[in-house]
Amino acid sequence: MRRRPFGTSETLQAAAGEVWSVLQPEDWLEAFAAHPRIGDRTSLEQRFPDTHLLSAREQAGVDGVGDDVLTALAEGNAAYEKRFGFIFIVCATGLTAAEMLGVLQARLKNDPAAELRIAAGEQAKITALRLKGM
């Protein structure tokens, strides 16, 4: 189905939301795989040389945090991936590292099906912010 050109940013946002809502879980997982891990700046720069600054701005809450928080985020990311089979996705804009860590720890308690839907919702928020910033 052809949707372009989009006359307004609102039309673009609505189309993105419509498309995202009808995707299958394997599509969501593919999108998740294209994200850097929260707090992993080295991997971010290496894996995403063209877009790492965008993600870095979104994850600005991890700037200047202590090694203890970064270690806890790394350990939490590993536990999350082991439990759910995909990386932790959160719309990090405006969150501190401690808040992101709290969200991660709370979401580790979710059942896998619920967590997949929550992660997909977070991805939708990220996409909306990125489209708005274009």
C-alpha positions in Angstrom: 0.0 0.0 0.0 1.4 3.3 -1.0 1.2 6.1 1.6 3.7 8.6 0.5 4.1 11.5 0.3 3.0 12.5 3.8 1.4 15.9 3.8 2.0 16.5 7.5 4.1 15.1 10.4 0.9 14.0 12.0 0.0 11.9 9.0 3.5 10.4 9.0 3.2 9.6 12.8 -0.2 8.0 12.3 1.0 5.9 9.4 4.0 4.7 11.5 1.8 3.8 14.4 -0.6 1.9 12.1 2.2 -0.1 10.5 3.8 -0.9 13.8 0.6 -2.1 15.3 0.0 -4.8 12.7 3.5 -6.2 12.7 4.2 -9.6 14.0 6.4 -10.4 17.0 9.3 -11.5 14.7 9.1 -8.1 13.1 9.4 -6.4 16.5 12.4 -8.6 17.4 14.1 -7.6 14.1 13.6 -3.9 15.1 14.9 -4.6 18.6 18.0 -6.2 17.2 18.9 -2.9 15.5 19.2 -1.1 18.9 22.2 -0.6 21.1 22.1 -1.8 24.6 21.3 0.8 27.2 24.6 2.2 28.6 26.9 0.4 26.1 28.5 3.5 24.5 31.5 1.6 23.0 29.3 -0.9 21.2 27.0 1.9 20.1 29.7 3.8 18.3 31.2 0.6 16.7 28.0 -1.0 15.6 26.1 2.2 14.5 28.7 4.6 13.2 26.2 6.6 11.2 23.5 6.9 13.8 25.2 6.5 17.1 24.8 10.2 18.0 21.0 9.9 17.8 21.0 7.0 20.2 23.6 8.7 22.4 21.3 11.7 22.8 18.4 9.5 23.7 20.5 7.7 26.3 22.0 10.9 27.7 20.9 9.8 31.1 23.9 7.5 31.3 26.4 10.3 30.8 28.7 10.8 33.8 27.2 8.0 35.9 29.4 5.9 38.1 30.8 2.6 37.2 28.5 1.0 39.7 25.4 2.0 37.8 27.0 1.1 34.4 27.9 -2.3 35.8 24.4 -2.8 37.1 23.0 -1.8 33.7 25.3 -4.2 31.9 24.4 -7.0 34.3 20.7 -6.2 34.1 20.9 -6.2 30.3 22.5 -9.6 30.3 19.8 -11.0 32.7 17.1 -9.5 30.6 18.4 -11.0 27.3 18.8 -14.3 29.0 15.2 -14.2 30.3 13.5 -12.8 27.2 15.8 -13.5 24.3 16.0 -9.9 23.1 17.7 -6.7 24.3 16.1 -4.4 26.8 14.2 -1.7 25.0 13.1 1.5 26.8 12.3 5.0 25.5 15.3 6.4 27.5 14.7 10.1 26.6 14.4 12.1 29.8 15.3 9.2 32.0 18.3 9.1 34.3 20.5 6.0 34.4 19.1 5.1 37.8 15.6 5.4 36.4 16.4 3.2 33.4 18.0 0.6 35.8 14.8 0.7 37.9 12.6 0.1 34.8 14.9 -2.7 33.7 14.8 -4.4 37.1 11.0 -4.1 37.3 10.4 -5.4 33.9 12.5 -8.5 34.6 9.5 -9.7 36.6 7.2 -9.7 33.6 6.1 -12.8 31.8 7.7 -13.1 28.3 4.5 -12.4 26.3 3.7 -9.3 28.3 7.3 -8.1 28.1 7.3 -8.4 24.4 4.3 -6.2 24.1 5.8 -3.7 26.5 9.0 -3.6 24.6 7.1 -3.1 21.4 5.3 -0.1 23.0 8.6 1.4 24.0 9.9 0.9 20.4 6.8 2.7 19.1 7.6 5.7 21.5 11.3 5.7 20.2 10.1 5.7 16.6 7.6 8.5 17.3 10.3 10.7 18.9 12.7 10.0 16.0 10.1 10.9 13.4 9.2 14.1 15.3 12.9 15.0 15.3 13.2 14.7 11.5 
